[in-house]
């Protein structure tokens, strides 16, 4: 009898803890458009600000509400009008912390929205944290021809970029650009990448500096763009086009217009959650473009089966470095899947020294955690003059070759200490199609190459560098 009672109590407790909850907005700002559709975005829908499944119902009395499916544990969320540009803010139009709810504590939670970010007026209290001139918005509507969309692109330039015109820099591409530099544009906190890199340079802990290119997500398309495969419940499937955009459109523009080190040895990609998923995929699809991957709290669960099949079928370049970090208790699948990815990469040929694995007991699926971990990840990924694993101690040659795609001519820039280098252009089968000795600033005639994809290799003594090359 006691066992039956205990079972019933346990069952009732579990049932209560997983009960549904209704989130209700009892008051919204007076300037809320009459036809506005309000949404809730949170940890339960990958922070999608305009997900139709999480639109609130407007009641006759002017209140709004939504009943969430039964769940367990604690969720975080905010209210929006369909985009992060129209997220809720406080009375002075400043950022508000994430709301939280623990399932089972109540069945109805009332809320009040005090302001919308885009309607809060010029007197708002949000003070931009993006540094100037280090950070700039390169474009508010950069074309993504692969998807027929536009996107805001942010750019961080190192401290000495303007004062050292002869210097070229590594590049790091990051997703969810709203969260990378500025608290005012972030939807759940910023990473503070500009402050971190600025400080590392000032302290002499980053000798080279780094250009960071941050691409905003489109809230409505985020899940679609950050996975090459479709998840029947959440979407996805446009990741191929998004990654093609990074490699075929955005990177060529950056390399042509800014002083970058164009080789794979100096090009990285990083992101969190879904951004970590698409970063991992990008490095596998384009092994001749990316050599450094920052994997923060990866959402590998979103496309687990096809992703691991892809890793098996497309082993990573052994010289690619992967930095993994997550909270040990973020979810039931987070750490096990991250371990499985590390093991799959190692099985595919990536040596252990190129796989940094960092579970953190206090880590959470949140910007504050990724902000804290960014410096360590960056310093490990961009450690200077790291030997490549496949060439017995060969060091990376800091060169630039542009434009890419190239039509008739290719300009090659070498470090000041390197007088000349051997250039080779190989086709997809590994056969050398062009060979030349080059000096810094030399223009190489590539007009005789047939249109297509090539692999460019530069060597100077024990220094070697590579990159992909597209001939138009």
C-alpha positions in Angstrom: 0.0 0.0 0.0 2.8 2.4 0.9 4.5 1.7 -2.4 1.3 2.4 -4.2 0.9 5.7 -2.4 4.5 6.6 -3.0 4.1 5.8 -6.7 1.0 8.0 -7.0 2.7 10.9 -5.2 5.7 10.5 -7.5 3.4 10.4 -10.6 1.4 13.4 -9.5 4.6 15.4 -8.7 6.0 14.6 -12.2 2.6 15.5 -13.8 2.6 18.8 -12.0 6.1 19.6 -13.0 5.4 19.0 -16.6 2.0 20.8 -16.7 1.2 23.4 -19.4 1.7 27.1 -18.7 -0.1 30.1 -20.1 2.0 33.2 -20.6 -0.2 36.3 -20.6 0.5 39.9 -21.5 -1.8 42.0 -19.4 -0.4 45.3 -20.7 1.6 46.4 -23.8 2.9 49.9 -24.8 0.3 52.3 -26.0 2.1 52.7 -29.4 1.9 49.0 -30.1 0.4 48.8 -33.7 -3.2 47.6 -33.6 -2.5 44.9 -36.1 0.8 43.8 -34.5 1.3 40.1 -34.0 3.2 39.4 -30.8 5.5 36.4 -30.3 7.4 34.7 -27.5 10.9 33.6 -28.3 13.0 31.5 -26.0 15.1 28.5 -25.2 12.2 26.3 -26.3 12.2 27.5 -29.9 15.9 28.4 -30.4 15.1 32.0 -29.8 13.2 32.4 -33.0 11.5 35.9 -32.7 8.9 35.3 -35.3 7.9 31.7 -35.1 4.3 31.2 -36.1 3.9 28.4 -33.7 4.7 30.8 -30.8 2.4 33.7 -31.8 0.2 35.1 -29.0 -3.5 35.2 -29.3 -5.1 38.7 -28.9 -8.1 38.7 -26.5 -11.1 41.0 -26.7 -9.9 42.9 -23.7 -6.6 43.8 -25.4 -4.5 41.3 -23.5 -2.4 38.6 -25.3 -1.7 35.0 -24.3 -0.2 31.8 -25.4 -0.2 28.3 -23.8 3.0 26.4 -24.1 3.2 22.6 -24.5 3.9 20.7 -21.3 7.5 20.6 -20.4 10.0 20.2 -17.6 12.8 22.3 -16.1 13.3 26.0 -16.5 12.8 28.0 -19.8 14.0 31.5 -20.7 12.1 33.8 -23.0 11.3 37.3 -24.2 8.4 38.9 -26.2 8.8 40.4 -29.6 6.8 41.8 -32.5 8.3 39.3 -34.9 12.0 40.4 -35.0 14.8 41.2 -32.6 14.7 44.8 -33.8 11.2 44.9 -32.2 12.0 43.1 -29.0 10.6 44.2 -25.6 12.7 46.7 -23.6 12.5 48.4 -20.2 10.9 51.8 -19.4 14.0 53.7 -20.7 14.2 51.4 -23.8 17.1 49.5 -22.4 17.7 45.8 -22.6 15.7 43.6 -20.2 17.1 40.3 -18.9 15.6 37.0 -20.1 12.3 36.1 -18.4 12.3 32.6 -16.7 9.7 30.1 -15.8 10.0 26.7 -14.1 7.4 24.2 -15.2 5.0 23.2 -12.4 5.3 26.4 -10.4 2.1 27.9 -11.8 -0.3 27.5 -14.7 -0.7 31.2 -15.5 2.1 33.8 -15.6 1.1 37.5 -16.1 3.6 39.9 -17.8 3.8 43.5 -18.8 5.8 44.9 -21.7 7.0 48.4 -21.1 8.5 49.3 -24.5 9.4 48.0 -27.9 13.0 48.6 -29.0 12.1 50.1 -32.4 9.3 52.2 -30.9 11.0 53.4 -27.8 12.0 56.8 -29.1 15.4 58.5 -29.5 15.5 59.1 -25.7 16.0 55.4 -25.0 18.4 54.3 -22.4 20.3 51.7 -24.3 24.0 52.8 -24.7 25.8 51.1 -27.5 28.8 49.0 -26.3 30.3 48.5 -29.8 33.6 50.3 -30.0 34.4 52.9 -32.6 36.4 52.9 -34.8 37.1 49.2 -34.2 33.5 48.2 -35.0 31.5 49.4 -37.9 28.4 48.2 -39.8 29.9 47.3 -43.2 26.5 47.1 -44.8 22.9 47.1 -43.6 21.7 45.2 -46.7 24.5 43.1 -48.0 23.2 40.9 -50.9 22.9 37.1 -50.4 22.4 36.0 -54.0 22.3 32.3 -53.0 19.1 33.0 -51.0 17.7 36.1 -52.5 18.0 38.1 -49.3 20.0 40.8 -47.7 21.6 41.0 -44.3 23.4 43.4 -42.0 27.2 42.7 -41.8 29.4 44.0 -38.9 33.1 44.4 -39.1 35.8 44.6 -36.4 39.2 46.0 -37.3 42.2 45.5 -35.0 43.6 48.4 -33.0 46.5 48.9 -35.4 44.6 48.5 -38.7 44.6 52.2 -39.6 48.1 52.9 -38.3 49.9 50.0 -39.9 48.8 50.0 -43.6 51.3 47.4 -44.6 50.0 44.8 -42.2 47.5 42.0 -43.1 45.3 40.1 -40.7 43.6 36.8 -40.1 39.8 36.7 -40.3 37.1 35.2 -38.1 33.6 34.8 -39.5 30.8 34.7 -36.8 27.1 34.1 -36.9 24.3 35.8 -35.0 26.0 39.1 -35.6 23.5 41.0 -33.5 25.0 39.4 -30.4 28.7 39.7 -31.2 29.5 43.3 -30.4 26.6 45.4 -29.2 24.2 45.0 -26.2 21.7 47.2 -27.9 21.2 44.9 -30.8 21.5 41.6 -29.0 18.5 39.6 -28.1 19.9 37.9 -25.0 23.2 39.6 -24.3 26.4 40.3 -26.3 29.7 38.4 -26.6 31.8 41.5 -26.2 34.2 40.3 -28.9 35.4 43.8 -29.7 36.3 44.5 -26.1 38.0 41.2 -25.7 40.2 41.4 -28.9 41.0 45.1 -28.2 42.2 44.2 -24.7 44.2 41.1 -25.9 46.1 43.3 -28.3 46.7 46.0 -25.8 48.1 43.5 -23.3 50.4 41.9 -25.9 48.5 38.6 -25.8 47.5 38.8 -29.4 50.5 39.7 -31.6 48.7 39.7 -34.9 45.3 41.0 -34.3 42.2 39.7 -36.2 39.5 41.0 -38.4 36.0 39.7 -37.3 33.1 39.6 -39.8 29.8 39.1 -38.0 26.7 38.2 -40.1 23.3 39.0 -38.6 20.7 36.3 -38.5 17.3 36.8 -39.9 15.1 35.7 -37.0 12.5 34.1 -39.3 15.1 32.3 -41.3 17.7 31.5 -38.6 17.0 27.8 -38.2 16.6 27.4 -42.0 20.0 29.0 -42.7 22.0 27.4 -39.9 21.3 23.8 -40.9 21.8 22.1 -44.3 19.2 19.5 -43.3 15.6 19.8 -42.4 14.3 19.1 -39.0 10.6 18.0 -39.4 9.6 20.0 -36.3 11.7 23.1 -36.6 12.8 23.6 -40.2 16.2 24.0 -41.7 17.6 23.0 -45.1 19.1 26.2 -46.4 22.5 25.8 -44.7 24.2 24.8 -48.0 23.2 28.1 -49.6 24.2 30.1 -46.5 27.7 28.5 -46.3 28.1 29.0 -50.1 27.3 32.7 -49.5 30.0 33.0 -46.9 32.6 31.3 -49.1 31.6 32.5 -52.6 30.3 36.0 -51.9 31.2 37.4 -48.5 34.8 36.2 -48.2 35.8 37.3 -51.7 34.4 40.8 -50.9 36.2 41.0 -47.6 39.5 39.8 -49.1 39.3 42.3 -51.9 38.4 45.3 -49.8 40.3 44.7 -46.6 43.9 43.7 -45.8 43.3 40.1 -45.0 45.5 37.0 -44.9 43.5 35.0 -47.4 44.9 31.5 -46.8 42.9 28.8 -44.9 45.6 28.8 -42.2 44.3 32.3 -41.2 40.6 31.9 -41.7 38.2 30.8 -39.0 34.5 30.4 -38.3 32.7 30.3 -35.0 29.2 30.4 -33.5 27.0 29.1 -30.7 24.1 26.7 -30.7 22.8 26.5 -34.3 25.7 28.8 -35.2 28.1 26.1 -33.9 26.3 23.5 -36.0 26.7 25.5 -39.2 30.3 26.4 -38.4 31.2 22.7 -38.1 29.4 22.0 -41.4 31.2 24.9 -43.1 34.6 23.5 -42.1 33.7 20.1 -43.4 32.2 21.3 -46.7 35.0 23.8 -47.4 38.2 22.3 -45.9 40.4 24.4 -48.1 38.8 27.6 -46.8 38.5 27.3 -43.0 41.2 25.9 -40.6 39.8 27.1 -37.3 36.4 26.3 -35.8 34.9 27.7 -32.6 32.1 25.4 -31.5 30.2 26.9 -28.6 27.3 24.8 -27.1 26.5 23.1 -30.4 23.0 22.2 -31.3 24.0 19.0 -33.0 20.7 17.4 -31.9 18.9 19.5 -34.6 20.4 17.3 -37.4 22.1 14.6 -35.5 21.9 11.7 -38.0 22.6 13.5 -41.3 25.4 15.5 -39.6 27.3 12.5 -38.3 26.8 10.7 -41.6 28.3 13.8 -43.3 31.3 13.8 -41.0 31.9 10.1 -41.8 31.6 10.7 -45.6 33.6 14.0 -45.6 36.4 13.7 -43.1 37.8 17.0 -41.9 41.2 18.3 -43.0 43.6 17.0 -40.4 45.1 20.5 -40.0 41.7 22.0 -39.0 41.5 23.0 -35.3 38.3 22.6 -33.4 37.6 24.3 -30.1 34.6 22.7 -28.3 33.0 24.3 -25.2 29.7 23.8 -23.5 28.1 23.6 -20.1 28.1 20.0 -18.7 24.5 20.2 -17.8 23.1 22.4 -20.6 20.8 19.5 -21.7 20.8 15.7 -21.8 22.3 15.5 -25.3 24.7 18.5 -25.3 27.8 17.0 -23.8 27.3 13.5 -25.2 26.9 14.8 -28.8 29.8 17.1 -28.5 31.9 14.2 -27.3 30.7 12.1 -30.2 31.6 14.8 -32.7 35.1 15.1 -31.2 35.5 11.3 -31.5 34.1 11.3 -35.0 36.6 13.9 -36.1 39.5 12.1 -34.5 38.4 8.8 -36.1 38.4 10.7 -39.5 42.0 11.8 -39.1 42.1 15.0 -37.0 44.8 14.5 -34.4 44.1 15.0 -30.7 46.2 18.1 -30.6 43.8 19.9 -33.0 40.8 19.1 -30.9 40.3 21.2 -27.7 37.5 19.8 -25.6 36.2 22.0 -22.8 33.1 21.0 -20.8 32.3 23.6 -18.0 30.4 22.6 -14.9 28.8 26.1 -14.6 28.2 26.6 -18.3 24.8 27.6 -19.6 23.2 28.1 -23.0 23.6 31.8 -22.8 25.6 34.7 -24.2 27.3 35.5 -20.9 28.8 32.0 -20.9 30.0 32.3 -24.5 31.4 35.8 -23.8 33.4 34.4 -20.9 34.8 31.5 -23.0 35.6 33.5 -26.2 39.1 34.7 -25.2 40.4 31.2 -24.4 38.9 29.8 -27.6 40.3 32.6 -29.8 43.8 32.4 -28.3 43.9 28.6 -28.8 42.5 28.7 -32.4 44.7 31.6 -33.5 47.9 30.6 -31.7 50.7 32.1 -33.8 52.9 30.0 -36.1 51.3 26.7 -35.1 52.8 23.8 -37.0 50.5 22.0 -39.3 49.9 18.3 -38.4 50.4 16.9 -41.8 53.7 18.4 -42.8 56.2 17.6 -40.0 56.6 21.0 -38.5 55.8 23.2 -41.5 54.7 26.6 -40.4 51.9 28.7 -41.9 52.9 31.3 -44.5 51.1 34.6 -43.9 50.2 35.5 -47.5 47.3 37.0 -49.4 46.1 36.2 -52.9 43.3 38.2 -54.5 40.9 38.8 -56.1 39.2 35.5 -55.6 37.3 34.6 -57.8 40.0 35.6 -60.3 39.4 36.3 -64.0 42.8 37.1 -65.6 45.2 38.2 -62.9 46.0 37.2 -59.3 47.9 39.5 -56.9 50.1 37.8 -54.3 51.3 39.5 -51.1 54.0 38.0 -48.9 55.3 38.8 -45.5 58.2 41.4 -45.4 60.7 38.8 -44.3 59.9 36.5 -47.3 61.6 37.7 -50.5 60.0 35.2 -52.8 57.9 32.0 -52.8 56.9 29.1 -55.1 53.3 29.3 -56.3 51.4 26.3 -57.5 47.8 26.1 -58.7 46.4 22.6 -58.6 43.2 21.3 -60.1 40.6 19.1 -58.3 42.6 15.9 -59.1 45.8 17.4 -57.5 47.6 18.0 -60.8 49.7 21.2 -61.1 48.2 23.5 -63.7 50.3 26.6 -63.1 53.7 27.0 -61.4 55.5 30.3 -60.8 58.1 32.0 -58.6 56.5 35.1 -57.1 57.6 38.2 -55.1 55.5 40.4 -52.8 53.0 42.4 -54.8 53.5 40.4 -58.0 50.6 39.9 -60.4 50.3 36.4 -61.7 48.6 35.8 -65.1 45.9 33.1 -64.6 44.0 33.9 -67.9 45.0 30.5 -69.4 43.4 28.5 -66.6 40.0 27.1 -67.5 37.0 28.2 -65.4 36.5 26.2 -62.3 37.7 25.5 -58.7 41.4 25.2 -57.9 43.7 24.8 -55.0 46.5 27.4 -54.5 49.7 26.5 -52.6 52.6 28.8 -51.7 55.9 27.6 -50.2 58.9 29.5 -49.0 61.5 27.3 -47.2 59.7 25.7 -44.2 56.7 28.1 -44.6 53.7 26.9 -46.5 50.2 28.3 -47.1 47.1 27.2 -49.0 43.7 28.5 -50.1 41.0 27.6 -52.5 40.9 29.6 -55.8 38.0 30.1 -58.2 38.7 31.0 -61.8 36.0 32.9 -63.6 
